[in-house]
Amino acid sequence: MELSTRDAARLLRVSEAELLRWIRAGELPAHRSRERYWLNESELLEWAAERGVAPDPELGSRWESAAPTSLSAALEVGGIHHGVPGGTKEAALQAVVERLPLGPDHDREFVLQVLLAREALGSTGIGDGIAIPHVRNPLVLRLDSTALMLCFLAEPVEYGSLDGRSVDVLFTLVTPSVRAHLHLLSRLSYALRDGGFRQALRAAASAEWILAEVRRIETTLAERPGA
């Protein structure tokens, strides 16, 4: 869906003047038609997640299906992994790919190269030591379930994040469709603005603790009007 600058500014919770400044500086993707700027909703959602901008929960909600995969369910499929080796961005991503819940028919080397190609376009580090590899181009594979994998690195790695901070927390999304990717990304973006969830991530908490935080957030979302 195409959004006007006024609607996009409302969804990003900033002034329209600030949003236009981002567009004119080339920081925010947009196209111009009939002397007006327009923004693609899915690109805006992914840009917000990448830049750590807190959008209104309405952004991305139209991508949800009647029975979407919950964040907690996707995290249970993908798993929470501690002490993942790395040392460099490439080595860390290789270790992540080795742990992805892929079937024997999937070429892990191809998946790694896809992730590295995305990073070559610009870091997916969103700040505060967190990265979401492959947010601009969804990693869509033939899968029975949507998976969100959380990896805590054994040591932080230089990632080229906007805040200059090394990364030690990696979220990787593997989905059967673009729609599922965008839905899950919108939920993850919402969760990453929650103080309790952030605290659990910074503590490299147990899987039980992290899943409890995610379920608490999902309860809050379910109680939201119109949810």
C-alpha positions as CSV (number, residue, x, y, z in Angstrom):
1,M,0.0,0.0,0.0
2,E,1.2,3.5,-0.8
3,L,1.2,6.1,1.9
4,S,1.2,9.9,1.8
5,T,3.9,11.7,3.8
6,R,1.2,12.8,6.2
7,D,0.1,9.3,6.9
8,A,3.6,8.0,7.0
9,A,4.6,10.7,9.5
10,R,1.6,9.8,11.7
11,L,2.5,6.1,11.7
12,L,6.2,6.8,12.5
13,R,5.0,9.3,15.2
14,V,7.1,12.2,13.9
15,S,6.3,15.5,12.3
16,E,5.7,15.6,8.5
17,A,8.6,18.1,8.3
18,E,11.0,15.6,9.9
19,L,9.8,12.8,7.6
20,L,10.4,15.1,4.5
21,R,13.9,15.9,5.8
22,W,14.7,12.2,5.9
23,I,13.4,11.7,2.4
24,R,15.3,14.6,0.9
25,A,18.5,13.5,2.6
26,G,18.1,10.1,1.0
27,E,17.7,8.3,4.4
28,L,14.1,7.2,3.8
29,P,13.0,5.4,0.6
30,A,10.2,7.2,-1.3
31,H,9.1,8.0,-4.8
32,R,7.8,11.2,-6.3
33,S,4.6,11.4,-8.3
34,R,2.6,14.6,-9.3
35,E,4.9,16.7,-7.1
36,R,4.2,14.6,-4.0
37,Y,6.2,12.0,-2.2
38,W,4.7,8.5,-1.6
39,L,6.1,5.7,0.6
40,N,5.6,1.9,0.3
41,E,4.1,0.6,3.6
42,S,6.2,-2.6,3.6
43,E,9.4,-0.6,3.0
44,L,8.5,1.8,5.7
45,L,7.9,-1.0,8.2
46,E,11.3,-2.5,7.4
47,W,13.1,0.9,7.5
48,A,11.6,1.6,10.9
49,A,12.7,-1.8,12.3
50,E,16.2,-1.2,10.8
51,R,16.6,2.3,12.2
52,G,15.0,1.6,15.6
53,V,12.2,4.0,15.0
54,A,9.1,3.2,17.1
55,P,6.1,3.2,14.7
56,D,2.4,3.0,15.6
57,P,1.3,-0.6,15.9
58,E,-1.1,0.1,13.0
59,L,1.9,0.0,10.7
60,G,2.1,-3.6,9.4
61,S,-1.3,-4.7,10.8
62,R,-2.8,-5.0,7.4
63,W,-0.3,-7.7,6.6
64,E,-1.7,-10.0,9.3
65,S,-3.7,-13.0,8.2
66,A,-6.8,-14.3,9.9
67,A,-4.7,-16.7,11.9
68,P,-1.1,-15.3,11.9
69,T,1.8,-17.1,13.5
70,S,2.5,-15.6,16.9
71,L,5.9,-14.2,17.8
72,S,6.2,-16.7,20.6
73,A,5.3,-19.7,18.4
74,A,7.8,-18.6,15.7
75,L,10.4,-18.2,18.4
76,E,9.8,-21.7,19.7
77,V,10.2,-23.1,16.1
78,G,13.4,-21.1,15.5
79,G,14.8,-21.6,18.9
80,I,16.9,-19.5,21.3
81,H,20.6,-20.2,21.1
82,H,23.3,-19.1,23.6
83,G,27.0,-19.0,23.1
84,V,26.9,-18.9,19.3
85,P,30.5,-18.6,18.0
86,G,31.6,-15.8,15.6
87,G,34.4,-13.4,15.8
88,T,33.4,-11.6,12.6
89,K,30.1,-10.8,10.9
90,E,30.6,-13.5,8.3
91,A,31.5,-16.1,10.8
92,A,28.6,-15.2,13.0
93,L,26.1,-15.4,10.1
94,Q,27.6,-18.8,9.1
95,A,27.0,-20.0,12.7
96,V,23.4,-18.7,12.5
97,V,22.7,-20.4,9.2
98,E,24.0,-23.7,10.6
99,R,21.4,-23.5,13.4
100,L,18.4,-22.5,11.2
101,P,15.6,-25.0,11.2
102,L,15.9,-25.9,7.6
103,G,15.1,-29.3,5.9
104,P,17.7,-31.4,4.0
105,D,16.5,-30.0,0.7
106,H,17.6,-26.5,1.6
107,D,21.1,-25.3,0.6
108,R,22.6,-23.6,3.7
109,E,25.5,-22.2,1.7
110,F,23.0,-20.4,-0.6
111,V,21.2,-19.0,2.4
112,L,24.5,-17.7,3.8
113,Q,25.3,-16.0,0.6
114,V,21.9,-14.4,0.5
115,L,22.4,-13.0,4.0
116,L,25.9,-11.8,3.2
117,A,24.6,-10.1,0.0
118,R,22.0,-8.3,2.0
119,E,24.6,-7.1,4.5
120,A,26.7,-5.8,1.6
121,L,23.9,-3.3,0.8
122,G,24.0,-1.9,4.4
123,S,24.2,-3.3,7.9
124,T,21.0,-4.8,9.4
125,G,22.3,-3.8,12.9
126,I,19.5,-1.7,14.5
127,G,21.5,-0.5,17.5
128,D,21.8,-1.5,21.1
129,G,23.8,-4.6,20.1
130,I,20.9,-6.1,18.1
131,A,20.7,-7.0,14.4
132,I,18.0,-8.5,12.3
133,P,19.8,-10.1,9.3
134,H,17.9,-9.7,6.0
135,V,15.2,-7.3,6.9
136,R,14.9,-5.6,3.5
137,N,14.5,-8.7,1.4
138,P,12.6,-11.4,3.2
139,L,14.2,-14.8,3.5
140,V,11.3,-16.9,2.1
141,L,11.7,-20.6,1.8
142,R,9.4,-23.6,1.4
143,L,8.6,-24.3,5.0
144,D,5.8,-25.7,7.0
145,S,6.2,-23.1,9.8
146,T,7.3,-19.6,10.2
147,A,10.5,-19.5,12.3
148,L,12.2,-16.7,14.3
149,M,15.6,-17.6,15.6
150,L,17.4,-15.7,18.4
151,C,21.1,-16.1,18.7
152,F,23.3,-14.7,21.5
153,L,26.9,-14.5,20.3
154,A,29.7,-15.7,22.4
155,E,31.4,-12.4,21.8
156,P,30.3,-9.2,20.2
157,V,31.2,-8.6,16.6
158,E,31.7,-5.4,14.6
159,Y,28.5,-5.0,12.5
160,G,28.4,-1.5,11.1
161,S,25.4,-0.6,13.2
162,L,24.0,3.0,13.1
163,D,25.0,3.6,16.7
164,G,28.5,2.1,16.2
165,R,27.9,-0.6,18.8
166,S,29.1,-4.1,18.3
167,V,26.4,-6.8,17.9
168,D,25.8,-9.8,20.2
169,V,22.1,-10.4,19.6
170,L,20.9,-11.7,16.2
171,F,17.2,-12.3,15.2
172,T,16.8,-14.2,11.9
173,L,13.4,-14.6,10.2
174,V,12.6,-17.6,7.9
175,T,9.1,-17.5,6.5
176,P,7.0,-19.3,3.8
177,S,5.7,-16.0,2.4
178,V,6.4,-12.3,2.2
179,R,3.1,-11.7,4.1
180,A,4.3,-13.9,7.0
181,H,7.7,-12.1,7.0
182,L,6.1,-8.7,7.3
183,H,3.6,-9.8,9.9
184,L,6.4,-11.3,12.0
185,L,8.7,-8.3,11.5
186,S,5.9,-5.9,12.7
187,R,5.5,-8.0,15.9
188,L,9.2,-8.1,16.5
189,S,9.6,-4.4,16.0
190,Y,6.8,-3.8,18.6
191,A,8.4,-6.2,21.1
192,L,11.8,-4.6,20.7
193,R,10.4,-1.3,22.1
194,D,9.4,-3.1,25.3
195,G,11.7,-2.4,28.3
196,G,11.2,-5.8,29.9
197,F,12.0,-7.6,26.6
198,R,15.1,-5.5,26.1
199,Q,16.3,-6.2,29.6
200,A,15.9,-10.0,29.0
201,L,17.9,-9.6,25.8
202,R,20.7,-7.6,27.4
203,A,20.9,-10.3,30.2
204,A,21.1,-13.1,27.5
205,A,18.3,-14.6,29.6
206,S,17.0,-18.1,29.5
207,A,14.6,-19.3,26.9
208,E,11.9,-19.5,29.5
209,W,12.4,-15.9,30.6
210,I,12.5,-14.6,27.0
211,L,9.4,-16.5,26.0
212,A,7.5,-15.3,29.1
213,E,8.3,-11.7,28.1
214,V,7.1,-12.3,24.5
215,R,3.9,-13.9,25.7
216,R,3.3,-10.9,28.1
217,I,3.7,-8.5,25.1
218,E,1.4,-10.6,23.0
219,T,-1.2,-10.4,25.7
220,T,-0.9,-6.6,25.7
221,L,-1.3,-6.6,21.9
222,A,-4.4,-8.8,22.1
223,E,-6.0,-6.4,24.6
224,R,-5.4,-3.4,22.3
225,P,-8.5,-2.0,20.8
226,G,-9.0,-3.4,17.3
227,A,-6.5,-6.1,17.7
